[in-house]
């Protein structure tokens, strides 16, 4: 019950984060869906604001995790393509 609800919320937040990263990596600067999850609201200034942000992607060498590792690499590549104008 409670654990399932928590997992659902985490998955929703990660899905929204993925959408935001996809929008930003595509050059979109307005209409970004930051408000759709607490996670993206908290990270809004880091991923869409005036800052330099690093993403660390961890992969598993296990054969069973190959699909998940591929998704992680694709996400990291999209995140790498996000360009910010950082002002000192």
C-alpha positions in Angstrom: 0.0 0.0 0.0 2.2 2.8 1.3 5.4 1.5 -0.3 3.6 1.1 -3.7 2.4 4.8 -3.5 5.9 6.0 -2.7 7.3 4.0 -5.7 4.6 5.5 -7.9 5.5 9.0 -6.8 9.2 8.4 -7.4 8.6 7.0 -10.9 6.3 10.0 -11.7 9.0 12.4 -10.6 11.7 10.6 -12.6 9.5 10.6 -15.7 8.8 14.3 -15.3 12.6 14.9 -14.9 13.2 13.0 -18.1 10.6 15.1 -20.0 12.1 18.3 -18.7 15.6 17.2 -19.7 14.3 16.3 -23.1 12.6 19.7 -23.5 15.7 21.5 -22.5 18.1 19.4 -24.6 15.9 20.2 -27.6 16.4 23.9 -27.1 13.0 24.7 -25.6 13.2 27.5 -23.1 9.5 28.3 -22.3 6.6 26.1 -21.3 8.9 23.6 -19.4 6.8 21.4 -17.1 8.8 22.0 -13.8 5.6 22.1 -11.7 4.5 18.6 -12.5 6.6 17.1 -9.7 8.3 18.1 -6.5 11.7 16.9 -7.8 11.7 19.1 -10.9 10.4 22.0 -8.9 13.4 21.6 -6.5 15.8 21.2 -9.4 14.4 24.0 -11.5 17.1 26.5 -10.8 19.8 23.9 -11.2 18.7 22.4 -14.5 17.0 25.4 -16.1 18.6 28.3 -14.4 21.8 30.2 -14.0 24.0 27.4 -12.8 26.4 24.7 -13.9 25.0 21.3 -13.2 26.7 17.9 -13.4 24.9 14.5 -13.8 26.5 11.3 -12.7 25.1 8.2 -14.4 25.8 4.9 -12.9 25.6 1.7 -15.0 25.6 -2.0 -14.1 27.9 -4.4 -15.8 25.2 -7.2 -15.3 23.7 -8.6 -18.5 20.3 -8.5 -16.8 20.6 -4.7 -16.5 21.6 -4.0 -20.1 18.3 -2.4 -21.0 18.2 -0.2 -17.9 21.9 0.8 -18.5 21.0 1.8 -22.1 18.2 4.0 -20.9 20.6 5.6 -18.4 23.1 6.3 -21.1 20.4 7.9 -23.3 19.2 10.0 -20.4 22.8 11.2 -19.6 23.3 12.1 -23.3 20.1 14.2 -23.3 21.2 15.9 -20.1 24.7 16.6 -21.6 23.0 18.4 -24.4 21.2 20.9 -22.1 22.9 24.3 -22.6 22.7 27.0 -20.0 23.9 30.6 -20.0 25.8 30.8 -16.7 26.6 34.3 -15.5 29.3 34.9 -12.9 
